[in-house]
Amino acid sequence: MSDILDKAADAALALAADKPWSAISLLDIARAAEIPFADLYAKAPSKAALVARLGKRFDRAALETASEESDAVDRLFEAAMARLEAMEPNRAVLISIARAEPAALARRLPLTARALLEASGIDSSGPRGALRLAAMTAVWARILQVWRDDEGALNRTMAELDKRLKQMRERLKRVGAGF
């Protein structure tokens, strides 16, 4: 993890564990990461850019599940759970950051939805892909709400994810964008 953005993202998580996200500056993050502020600013001129980097990191956990071995809903479930499990060790911090940076979170939703679809072997391009992407973005947004409030073994999150993915498949099928 020698990349400046990865070091800064790690430092941002550590700092946000101790104080509110709004009280942390980009300069604080650079100092905590022990990287020159100018170098960090050149790659990430805002904390939102670091939130995006964290999003990409967690998306990678979903992408690493890529498979075409089972049912598409099962693959989507696996990919989404892998991403949530990657986020779990930083749950409280990520929830705090999301509350402080709602616009950054909103921008990430469709990017994560695309990663989940593509990792599951479901095409997200073209008109049918756009419908799938919109549906998966809505599902992912709902799952994050449930995950935020689901303490423990994530039973509520898993049940909601399973239900929403099955509903999504049926609704997309009705409009000719099934998978």
C-alpha positions as CSV (number, residue, x, y, z in Angstrom):
1,M,0.0,0.0,0.0
2,S,2.6,2.5,-1.0
3,D,0.3,4.6,-3.1
4,I,-0.3,8.1,-1.7
5,L,-4.0,7.8,-1.9
6,D,-4.1,4.4,-0.1
7,K,-1.9,5.9,2.7
8,A,-4.1,8.9,2.9
9,A,-7.3,6.8,2.9
10,D,-5.9,4.7,5.8
11,A,-5.0,7.8,7.7
12,A,-8.4,9.3,7.0
13,L,-10.1,6.2,8.5
14,A,-7.8,6.3,11.5
15,L,-8.4,10.0,12.1
16,A,-12.2,9.7,11.6
17,A,-12.3,7.0,14.3
18,D,-11.2,9.6,16.8
19,K,-13.0,12.8,15.7
20,P,-15.8,13.9,13.5
21,W,-15.1,13.9,9.7
22,S,-16.0,17.6,9.5
23,A,-13.2,18.4,12.0
24,I,-10.5,16.7,9.9
25,S,-8.7,18.6,7.2
26,L,-6.9,17.3,4.2
27,L,-3.7,18.7,5.8
28,D,-4.4,16.7,8.9
29,I,-4.7,13.6,6.7
30,A,-1.5,14.3,4.9
31,R,0.3,14.7,8.3
32,A,-1.1,11.5,9.7
33,A,-0.2,9.6,6.5
34,E,3.3,11.2,6.7
35,I,3.1,12.3,3.1
36,P,3.8,15.8,1.6
37,F,0.6,17.8,1.5
38,A,1.3,19.0,-2.0
39,D,1.6,15.4,-3.2
40,L,-1.7,14.5,-1.6
41,Y,-3.5,17.6,-2.9
42,A,-2.2,16.8,-6.5
43,K,-4.0,13.5,-6.3
44,A,-6.9,14.2,-4.0
45,P,-7.8,17.9,-3.7
46,S,-10.7,17.1,-1.4
47,K,-11.8,14.7,1.3
48,A,-14.5,13.5,-1.1
49,A,-11.7,12.2,-3.4
50,L,-10.5,10.1,-0.5
51,V,-14.0,8.8,0.1
52,A,-14.0,7.8,-3.6
53,R,-10.8,6.0,-3.1
54,L,-12.2,4.1,-0.1
55,G,-15.2,3.2,-2.3
56,K,-13.0,1.8,-5.0
57,R,-11.1,-0.2,-2.3
58,F,-14.3,-1.7,-1.1
59,D,-15.6,-2.3,-4.6
60,R,-12.5,-4.4,-5.2
61,A,-13.7,-6.9,-2.6
62,A,-16.9,-7.3,-4.7
63,L,-14.9,-7.5,-8.0
64,E,-12.7,-10.3,-6.6
65,T,-15.8,-12.5,-6.3
66,A,-16.3,-12.5,-10.1
67,S,-17.7,-15.8,-11.2
68,E,-20.3,-17.2,-13.5
69,E,-20.7,-20.5,-11.6
70,S,-24.1,-20.0,-10.0
71,D,-27.4,-18.1,-10.5
72,A,-27.1,-14.4,-11.2
73,V,-28.9,-13.4,-8.0
74,D,-26.6,-15.7,-6.0
75,R,-23.6,-14.0,-7.7
76,L,-24.9,-10.5,-6.9
77,F,-25.6,-11.6,-3.3
78,E,-22.1,-12.8,-3.0
79,A,-20.5,-9.7,-4.5
80,A,-22.6,-7.4,-2.3
81,M,-21.9,-9.3,0.8
82,A,-18.1,-9.3,0.0
83,R,-18.2,-5.5,-0.2
84,L,-20.2,-5.2,3.0
85,E,-17.8,-7.5,4.8
86,A,-14.8,-5.4,3.5
87,M,-16.5,-2.4,5.0
88,E,-17.5,-4.0,8.3
89,P,-14.2,-3.4,10.3
90,N,-14.7,0.3,9.7
91,R,-18.5,0.4,10.1
92,A,-18.8,3.2,12.6
93,V,-16.3,5.4,10.8
94,L,-17.8,4.8,7.4
95,I,-21.3,5.6,8.7
96,S,-19.9,8.8,10.2
97,I,-18.2,9.8,7.0
98,A,-21.3,9.0,4.9
99,R,-23.4,11.3,7.1
100,A,-20.8,14.1,6.7
101,E,-20.3,13.5,2.9
102,P,-23.7,12.5,1.6
103,A,-22.9,13.9,-1.9
104,A,-19.8,11.8,-2.1
105,L,-21.8,8.7,-1.1
106,A,-24.5,9.5,-3.7
107,R,-21.9,9.7,-6.4
108,R,-20.5,6.3,-5.4
109,L,-23.8,4.4,-5.4
110,P,-24.0,3.9,-9.2
111,L,-20.3,3.1,-9.4
112,T,-20.6,0.4,-6.8
113,A,-23.8,-0.9,-8.4
114,R,-21.9,-1.2,-11.7
115,A,-19.1,-3.1,-10.0
116,L,-21.6,-5.5,-8.4
117,L,-23.3,-6.2,-11.7
118,E,-20.1,-6.6,-13.7
119,A,-18.6,-8.9,-11.0
120,S,-21.7,-11.0,-11.3
121,G,-21.4,-11.3,-15.1
122,I,-24.4,-9.0,-15.7
123,D,-23.9,-6.5,-18.5
124,S,-24.5,-2.9,-17.4
125,S,-24.1,-1.3,-20.8
126,G,-26.6,-0.1,-23.4
127,P,-30.3,0.6,-22.7
128,R,-31.0,-2.7,-20.9
129,G,-27.8,-2.2,-18.9
130,A,-28.9,1.3,-17.9
131,L,-32.2,-0.2,-16.5
132,R,-30.2,-2.8,-14.6
133,L,-27.8,-0.2,-13.3
134,A,-30.6,2.0,-12.0
135,A,-32.3,-0.9,-10.3
136,M,-29.1,-2.1,-8.7
137,T,-28.3,1.4,-7.5
138,A,-31.6,1.6,-5.8
139,V,-31.1,-1.9,-4.2
140,W,-27.6,-0.9,-3.1
141,A,-28.8,2.3,-1.5
142,R,-31.5,0.4,0.4
143,I,-29.0,-2.2,1.5
144,L,-26.7,0.4,2.9
145,Q,-29.6,1.8,5.0
146,V,-30.3,-1.6,6.4
147,W,-26.6,-2.4,7.0
148,R,-26.1,0.9,8.8
149,D,-28.7,-0.1,11.4
150,D,-28.0,-3.9,11.5
151,E,-25.7,-4.8,14.4
152,G,-24.2,-8.2,14.8
153,A,-24.2,-11.0,12.3
154,L,-25.9,-8.9,9.5
155,N,-28.9,-11.2,9.4
156,R,-31.3,-8.3,8.5
157,T,-29.0,-7.1,5.8
158,M,-28.7,-10.5,4.2
159,A,-32.4,-11.0,4.3
160,E,-33.1,-7.6,2.8
161,L,-30.5,-8.1,0.1
162,D,-31.9,-11.5,-0.9
163,K,-35.4,-10.1,-1.0
164,R,-34.5,-7.0,-3.0
165,L,-32.3,-8.8,-5.5
166,K,-35.1,-11.3,-6.3
167,Q,-37.6,-8.4,-6.7
168,M,-35.1,-6.6,-8.9
169,R,-34.7,-9.7,-11.2
170,E,-38.5,-10.1,-11.5
171,R,-39.1,-6.4,-12.2
172,L,-36.3,-6.2,-14.8
173,K,-37.7,-9.3,-16.5
174,R,-41.1,-7.6,-16.9
175,V,-39.5,-4.6,-18.7
176,G,-37.2,-6.8,-21.0
177,A,-34.0,-6.1,-19.1
178,G,-33.8,-9.4,-17.2
179,F,-30.6,-11.3,-16.5
